[in-house]
Amino acid sequence: MVNITDELSRFLSYPVPYSCVAWAAAMELVLSLLSSADTAVMQAACAGGHSADTLFGGELFCHQPLHGYRFSVDAVLLAHFVRPRHDGRILDLGCGCGVVALILAYRCPTCTLVGIEYQAELALLARANVDRNGFQERMQVLAANVRQVSAILAPESFDLVVCNPPYFSEGRGRISQDVQVAQARHGLLASLDDFVCAAAFAVKNRGRVVFIFPASGQAQLQQLLLARRLVPKRIQMIYSSSTRENARLVLVEAMKNGGADCQVLPPFYLYTQPGVYSEAMQRLYQEGRCWPKC
């Protein structure tokens, strides 16, 4: 009899796998042992435990690590910036615990979604979140590195690709002592270019890809997008508040083989004062299910 906790602990102990394909196969074996979102199993798999959080007045559930990598405002911003087709097929690259895809599944009941996540614990939680919210029929999570997307997905098979990639390249910025946080925030497992290449491979011709990234790195992001024929069509700068001179984040929507025109949206402000969300930001956490605008 296979002990699930022992198997998870064994695979989670590998800091940097030697073979992406072997790691993905091992992860699929371990995750396949779980037939349902069993809270006790998840707690055993997550060394520091997990929290059961909700969005939209308790209508959407999201388990996430208690002390590891937790989603923030950037995930919520990304999920609300996109404009999926009502019957679109959506890919979330580096989905973490699945929060962006979960919000999209909640907002767009007729869309189908696939999330790709390399870290074992986060992939496990993402699958548990799919089950907890009853999205099993239209959302799945694949345990894989975005570098191997061509081996697990058909080319040009998605209408929309969303991505909240690691914000720091390997060797830049202070790396967290928490392995999960370090891998999520730094390009230790895949570079920004790897994420852009995966998006370009997966999205259909004239389909859209949407990235959120530090505003200071927008030149690098747009350069990589254009190199893969992903042409920016909508851009919005995100500021901490109206009193700040420099933007904090940038949202970029690009079209595969799109034209030259690009819409620059008004700035978005996160806070009115320290710790107090702006009215616009509060709405993103509160607004209910809505049909997407095409």
C-alpha positions as CSV (number, residue, x, y, z in Angstrom):
1,M,0.0,0.0,0.0
2,V,1.4,3.4,-1.1
3,N,1.6,6.0,1.7
4,I,0.5,9.2,0.1
5,T,2.2,11.5,2.7
6,D,5.5,9.6,2.4
7,E,5.4,9.9,-1.4
8,L,4.6,13.6,-1.3
9,S,7.4,14.2,1.2
10,R,9.9,12.3,-0.9
11,F,9.1,14.3,-4.1
12,L,8.9,17.6,-2.3
13,S,12.4,17.1,-0.9
14,Y,13.9,17.4,-4.3
15,P,15.2,21.0,-4.5
16,V,15.9,21.2,-8.3
17,P,14.9,18.1,-10.3
18,Y,17.4,16.8,-12.9
19,S,14.7,16.0,-15.4
20,C,11.6,18.1,-16.0
21,V,9.9,15.2,-17.7
22,A,10.7,12.7,-14.9
23,W,9.6,15.2,-12.3
24,A,6.3,15.8,-14.1
25,A,5.7,12.1,-14.4
26,A,6.5,11.6,-10.7
27,M,4.1,14.4,-9.7
28,E,1.3,13.0,-11.8
29,L,1.8,9.6,-10.0
30,V,1.6,11.2,-6.6
31,L,-1.3,13.5,-7.3
32,S,-3.2,10.7,-9.0
33,L,-3.3,8.9,-5.6
34,L,-5.6,11.6,-4.4
35,S,-9.2,10.9,-5.5
36,S,-10.7,13.9,-3.7
37,A,-9.9,17.2,-1.9
38,D,-9.2,15.5,1.4
39,T,-8.3,18.2,3.9
40,A,-6.3,15.9,6.2
41,V,-4.1,14.8,3.3
42,M,-3.6,18.4,2.2
43,Q,-2.5,19.3,5.7
44,A,0.0,16.4,5.7
45,A,1.3,17.4,2.4
46,C,1.7,21.1,3.3
47,A,4.5,21.3,5.9
48,G,3.3,24.6,7.3
49,G,-0.4,23.9,7.0
50,H,-2.8,25.8,4.8
51,S,-5.6,28.4,5.1
52,A,-9.1,28.1,3.7
53,D,-9.8,31.5,2.3
54,T,-12.8,32.8,0.3
55,L,-13.6,35.5,-2.3
56,F,-16.9,37.1,-3.4
57,G,-18.7,36.9,-0.2
58,G,-17.8,33.3,0.5
59,E,-18.9,32.0,-2.9
60,L,-15.4,31.0,-4.1
61,F,-13.1,28.9,-1.9
62,C,-9.3,28.9,-2.1
63,H,-6.9,26.8,0.0
64,Q,-3.4,28.2,0.0
65,P,-0.2,27.7,2.0
66,L,-0.3,29.3,5.5
67,H,3.4,30.2,5.5
68,G,4.6,29.6,1.9
69,Y,3.7,31.4,-1.3
70,R,0.3,33.1,-1.0
71,F,-1.6,35.0,-3.7
72,S,-1.9,38.8,-3.5
73,V,-3.5,41.7,-5.3
74,D,-1.7,40.9,-8.5
75,A,-3.6,37.7,-9.0
76,V,-6.9,39.4,-8.5
77,L,-5.9,42.3,-10.8
78,L,-4.9,39.8,-13.5
79,A,-8.1,37.8,-13.3
80,H,-10.3,40.8,-13.7
81,F,-8.2,42.5,-16.5
82,V,-8.8,39.7,-18.9
83,R,-11.7,39.6,-21.4
84,P,-12.4,35.9,-22.2
85,R,-14.9,34.7,-24.7
86,H,-18.0,33.3,-23.1
87,D,-17.0,29.8,-24.4
88,G,-13.3,30.3,-24.4
89,R,-10.5,27.9,-23.5
90,I,-8.1,29.4,-21.0
91,L,-4.6,28.5,-19.9
92,D,-3.0,29.7,-16.7
93,L,0.8,29.3,-16.7
94,G,2.3,28.9,-13.3
95,C,-1.1,28.8,-11.6
96,G,0.1,28.3,-8.1
97,C,-2.8,27.3,-5.9
98,G,-5.0,28.1,-8.9
99,V,-6.5,31.4,-7.7
100,V,-6.5,33.2,-11.1
101,A,-8.1,30.3,-12.9
102,L,-10.6,29.8,-10.1
103,I,-11.7,33.5,-10.3
104,L,-12.1,33.1,-14.1
105,A,-14.0,29.8,-13.7
106,Y,-16.3,31.6,-11.2
107,R,-16.8,34.7,-13.4
108,C,-17.2,32.8,-16.7
109,P,-19.3,29.6,-16.1
110,T,-19.0,28.5,-19.8
111,C,-15.2,28.7,-20.1
112,T,-12.9,25.7,-19.7
113,L,-9.5,26.1,-18.1
114,V,-6.2,24.4,-17.7
115,G,-3.6,25.4,-15.1
116,I,0.1,24.4,-15.2
117,E,2.0,24.3,-11.9
118,Y,5.5,22.9,-11.3
119,Q,5.6,22.9,-7.5
120,A,4.1,19.8,-6.0
121,E,2.4,21.3,-3.0
122,L,0.8,24.1,-5.0
123,A,-0.4,21.7,-7.7
124,L,-2.0,19.6,-5.0
125,L,-3.8,22.6,-3.5
126,A,-4.9,23.8,-6.9
127,R,-6.5,20.4,-7.7
128,A,-8.1,20.4,-4.2
129,N,-9.5,23.9,-5.0
130,V,-10.9,22.7,-8.3
131,D,-12.8,19.9,-6.4
132,R,-13.8,22.2,-3.5
133,N,-15.5,24.6,-5.9
134,G,-17.1,22.0,-8.1
135,F,-15.2,22.9,-11.2
136,Q,-14.0,19.4,-12.1
137,E,-15.9,19.3,-15.4
138,R,-14.2,22.3,-16.8
139,M,-10.9,22.9,-15.0
140,Q,-7.9,20.8,-14.7
141,V,-4.4,21.2,-13.2
142,L,-1.3,19.7,-14.8
143,A,1.9,19.2,-12.7
144,A,4.6,20.3,-15.1
145,N,7.2,23.0,-15.9
146,V,6.2,25.6,-18.5
147,R,9.4,24.7,-20.3
148,Q,7.8,21.4,-21.4
149,V,4.5,22.9,-22.5
150,S,5.0,21.6,-26.1
151,A,5.2,18.0,-24.7
152,I,1.9,18.2,-22.9
153,L,-0.3,20.6,-24.8
154,A,-1.3,20.9,-28.5
155,P,0.0,24.1,-30.2
156,E,-2.4,27.0,-30.6
157,S,-5.1,25.3,-28.6
158,F,-6.2,28.1,-26.3
159,D,-8.1,31.3,-26.9
160,L,-6.5,33.0,-23.9
161,V,-3.4,32.6,-21.9
162,V,-2.9,34.3,-18.5
163,C,0.3,34.5,-16.5
164,N,1.6,35.9,-13.3
165,P,5.3,34.9,-13.7
166,P,8.1,35.2,-11.2
167,Y,9.0,38.8,-10.9
168,F,12.8,38.4,-10.5
169,S,15.3,36.7,-12.7
170,E,17.7,34.2,-11.2
171,G,20.5,36.0,-9.4
172,R,18.5,39.3,-8.9
173,G,16.8,40.4,-5.8
174,R,16.9,38.9,-2.3
175,I,15.9,35.2,-2.4
176,S,13.5,34.0,0.3
177,Q,14.7,31.3,2.6
178,D,11.3,29.6,1.9
179,V,11.9,27.3,-1.1
180,Q,8.3,27.6,-2.3
181,V,8.3,31.4,-2.1
182,A,11.8,31.6,-3.8
183,Q,10.7,29.4,-6.7
184,A,7.4,31.4,-7.2
185,R,9.1,34.8,-7.1
186,H,12.4,34.2,-8.8
187,G,13.2,32.5,-12.1
188,L,14.8,29.5,-10.5
189,L,12.7,27.0,-12.5
190,A,11.7,29.0,-15.6
191,S,12.6,32.4,-16.9
192,L,10.3,35.1,-18.1
193,D,11.2,34.2,-21.6
194,D,10.2,30.6,-20.9
195,F,6.7,31.8,-19.8
196,V,6.4,34.0,-22.9
197,C,7.5,31.2,-25.2
198,A,4.9,28.8,-23.6
199,A,2.2,31.4,-24.0
200,A,3.1,31.9,-27.7
201,F,3.1,28.2,-28.3
202,A,-0.3,27.6,-26.6
203,V,-2.4,30.6,-27.8
204,K,-4.3,30.5,-31.1
205,N,-3.6,32.9,-33.9
206,R,-5.2,36.2,-33.1
207,G,-5.7,34.9,-29.5
208,R,-4.8,36.9,-26.5
209,V,-2.2,36.5,-23.7
210,V,-2.2,38.6,-20.6
211,F,0.7,39.2,-18.2
212,I,1.1,41.1,-15.0
213,F,4.6,42.2,-14.2
214,P,6.6,44.8,-12.2
215,A,6.2,48.2,-14.0
216,S,10.0,48.6,-13.9
217,G,10.3,45.5,-16.1
218,Q,7.7,46.4,-18.7
219,A,10.4,47.1,-21.4
220,Q,11.8,43.6,-21.0
221,L,8.3,42.0,-21.0
222,Q,7.2,43.9,-24.1
223,Q,10.5,43.1,-25.9
224,L,10.0,39.4,-25.2
225,L,6.3,39.5,-26.3
226,L,7.1,41.2,-29.6
227,A,9.9,38.7,-30.3
228,R,7.3,35.9,-30.2
229,R,4.8,37.9,-32.4
230,L,2.7,38.7,-29.3
231,V,1.7,42.4,-30.0
232,P,0.6,44.5,-27.0
233,K,-3.0,45.7,-27.5
234,R,-4.0,47.0,-24.0
235,I,-1.8,48.3,-21.2
236,Q,-2.7,49.5,-17.7
237,M,-0.3,50.8,-15.1
238,I,-1.0,49.9,-11.5
239,Y,-0.1,52.4,-8.7
240,S,-0.1,51.9,-5.0
241,S,-1.9,55.2,-4.6
242,S,-2.5,58.5,-6.5
243,T,0.3,60.1,-4.5
244,R,2.9,57.8,-5.9
245,E,5.0,58.9,-8.9
246,N,6.1,55.5,-10.0
247,A,3.8,52.7,-11.0
248,R,4.1,49.4,-9.1
249,L,2.8,46.9,-11.7
250,V,1.8,46.8,-15.3
251,L,-0.9,44.7,-17.0
252,V,-0.3,43.9,-20.6
253,E,-2.7,42.2,-23.0
254,A,-1.1,41.1,-26.3
255,M,-2.6,39.5,-29.4
256,K,-0.8,36.8,-31.4
257,N,0.0,38.4,-34.8
258,G,-2.0,41.5,-33.8
259,G,-1.9,45.0,-35.5
260,A,0.1,48.0,-34.3
261,D,-2.6,49.9,-32.4
262,C,-2.4,49.7,-28.6
263,Q,-4.9,51.1,-26.0
264,V,-3.3,52.6,-22.9
265,L,-5.9,52.6,-20.1
266,P,-6.2,55.1,-17.2
267,P,-4.0,54.3,-14.2
268,F,-5.4,52.0,-11.5
269,Y,-4.9,52.8,-7.8
270,L,-4.7,50.1,-5.2
271,Y,-5.1,52.2,-2.0
272,T,-6.6,55.5,-0.9
273,Q,-4.4,55.4,2.2
274,P,-2.1,52.8,3.8
275,G,-4.0,49.6,4.3
276,V,-7.3,50.9,2.8
277,Y,-8.2,49.6,-0.6
278,S,-9.6,52.0,-3.2
279,E,-13.2,51.6,-4.2
280,A,-12.1,50.2,-7.5
281,M,-9.9,47.5,-5.8
282,Q,-12.7,46.6,-3.3
283,R,-15.0,46.0,-6.2
284,L,-12.7,43.4,-7.6
285,Y,-12.9,41.4,-4.4
286,Q,-16.7,41.8,-4.1
287,E,-18.3,41.7,-7.6
288,G,-20.2,38.6,-8.4
289,R,-20.3,36.4,-11.4
290,C,-20.5,38.3,-14.6
291,W,-20.5,37.4,-18.3
292,P,-17.2,38.4,-19.9
293,K,-17.0,41.1,-22.5
294,C,-15.7,39.8,-25.8
